[in-house]
Amino acid sequence: MAKNWHLKNKLENVERKQKIFRKREHTATSSQRDFEIPEAAWAADIEKGYFAARVVEVHKKYAFVSPEPTLFTVNTRDVWLSTLARKFMKNDRQERNLIAVGDRVLCRSNQFECEKQYSELPQCTVEFRAPRTSKISRVDPLFLDREHVLAANITQLVIVASFLAPTVKWGLIDRYLVLAEEEGLEAILILNKKDLLRDCDNDSFVEICKERCAHYEKLGYRVLQVQAGGPKCPRKAREEIYAIFRNQVSLLSGHSGVGKSSLVNLMRPELKQEVETEEILQKGRHTTSYASFIKLGIGGYVIDSPGIRSFLIRERTPLELTIGFREFRPYVGQCKFRKCSHMEEPGCAILAAVEAGFISRWRYQSYIGILTGATGREGRMQNSDSGDPESI
């Protein structure tokens, strides 16, 4: 009974927070609303000398932008140091930053005081932001009531994990999939370090990896198993990788040390990425410190985000969360109780589907972990060993 009361209390708190969040969005200040202006309204300002640009990197004090006269013509070799128009800096807002990597912005050439290391860069002020076509965000670790937008205006989300070193965290993958489903983005899963799996002597772990990769494919996700590091990546695998990224704006995301930089380097990026070595990982730092908008030699762009050790997504009601799990959708609305949490309620259609084998038990446990917070920020059960291949 105590467990049921705790869950009921948590879900009621989530609903209250959702109402507050929606109210805050509805009552956004007029200056915040003025910051987002459709590109069709930029023409008059462009005639005055303003220019359209793409945000290629965001730091604490500044952002770096590159001119983009028309969509997908980003000149990433022409980098400007930018700051937000002063009138938008001190507004109460729900976002950690009003601009994120991938945003289309309208800029005005302008000189301002900056740190010496940036003094030789041309400078500008970001005056407006175009409405976003998509975004991927998490809860700001420092301010839990704020949203941290990791990337905007992407066409697909590419989730990178490694079978081993570090061990794959299936729950973290599912968190990303939930976000992709909510945004209507195609999500692609790349499992790196295939060679380590091939040499693994833990037969149970190997079998679990094979089963789960096959299950994601069955759900309709594209899954690619590769060995991206070094010269050993076969030509066929390279071509499959090129086909995924060519002519797309992709967000590359995943845990630290999984090989994202190695993957980017296969596609002849404009700037070669530093690859994480064992020494770097042991020192506890990332090779990618900030999300960066990178032009690829094969065509297209990639936003390479820093490797993350934790990923806290906004709390969701059971109904919101079930939408993020594709296999749950046929059963939505079929439960006996309208506000069914799909935990222990009698007459639950999703629980029945789990028992019948129509929904996999580990994906259901992933849903429960996200709903109740049991998987923590790292996408695995808080009471499980991080090296346990069966942890979610």
Beta strands, then each sheet from edge to edge (+ up, - down):
strand 1: 51-58
strand 2: 63-67
strand 3: 80-84
strand 4: 104-109
strand 5: 123-129
strand 6: 135-139
strand 7: 147-152
strand 8: 156-162
strand 9: 186-192
strand 10: 222-225
strand 11: 249-254
strand 12: 292-295
strand 13: 301-304
sheet 1: 1+ 2- 3+ 5+ 4- 1+
sheet 2: 6+ 7-
sheet 3: 10+ 9+ 8+ 11+ 13+ 12-
end
